[in-house]
């Protein structure tokens, strides 16, 4: 597979996630902000590594799930840019939401404590 194909696939995935987040904000105004804040609060209380699936399970009581879980993608990327969470390079854990497929592990960043 060539790099152009991988770049196109990544761009399509990014666009799809953003479209899902936009729809979540249209159907539940402020959803993205609430989701970001939920990530920050969750991460602040974590001493170890976690998946976004684990995070979603915990914050489900305080934020309604979006119509499509891909809406979490842009929010996760924002949290990474702001150092609320950090990717644990090379570390994964199986996720039930993806039929046991490995998902990246994250850890608390210094932005979670700000």
N, C-alpha and C positions, 0 to 999 in steps of 0.2 A: 504494500500500500504506500503510495507516495505522500509526501508532506502536504501537498495541496489538498488532497482528499481529507486528511486528518484535520487540517485547519478549517476546511469547509464544515466538516462534521462538528467541530468544536464551536464554530460560529453559530451553526443551526441550534445546537444545544443551549448556548447562551441566550439566543433570541427566544427560544421556546420557554426557558425559565423566566425570562423577563416578562413575556406575555402572560404567563401564569400568575406572576406577582402582580402585574397590572390588573388582571381580572380579580384577584383577591382583594385589591384595594378598591375596585369599583363595587364589588358586592359587599364588602365590609370595610368602609372607609377607615383608613389608618392602620390596616392590617400589617403592612410592612414595618411601620414604626413599632407596633406592639411586638411583632416577631423579633425584630432586632433587639429590643429591650429584653425580651424573654431570653434570647441567647446570652446577652450580657449578664443578666442575673444568674442564669444557670451556670455559666462558665465561672463566675466569681466564686461559686460554692464548690467547685470541683478541684480535688487534689490530684486526680489521675486522669487518664485518657478516656475519651468517650466518642461515640459516633453521633452524627446528627439525628439518627433514628432514636437513640437513647434520650437525647435532648427533647425531641418532639414528644416522646411518651410522657416525660415529666411536665412539660409546659402545656400539655393538652388541656389541663384543668383551667388554665388562665387565658388561653388563646384558641379560638376555634380553628380547626384545620382548614386549609384552603381547599378549593375544589380539586386541585391537582398538587401533589406534593412537590413537583418541580418548582413551585413558587418559593420554596425554601432556598433554592440555589443562589439567587441574587442576594438574598439576605445573608447567607453564609459567606459569600464572597465579600460583602461589605464588612462583616464582622472580622474577617481575616485582614482586610486592608487597614482596619482601625486597631489591629492587634488585640481584639477582644478574644479571639481564638487563634491558635496556631496549628497548622498541619503537623502531625507527627510523621516525618518522612519515612516511608517504607513500612509503616504499621497499618494493619487493617484488622477488621473484625467482621464476622458474618452478620448480615442484616436480614431479619425476617421479612421486611417489606420488599426485599429483592430476591426472594427465594433462596436465602442463604448466601448470596453473592457477597464477596468481601467489599467492605466500605471503609473509607479512610478514617483514621482516628485523629482526634483533635485534642488539644490541651488548652488550658486557660492561658490567655495572654495578659500582658500588663494592662491593656486597655479595659479588661473586665473589672479591674479593681479601681478604676478612675471614677 
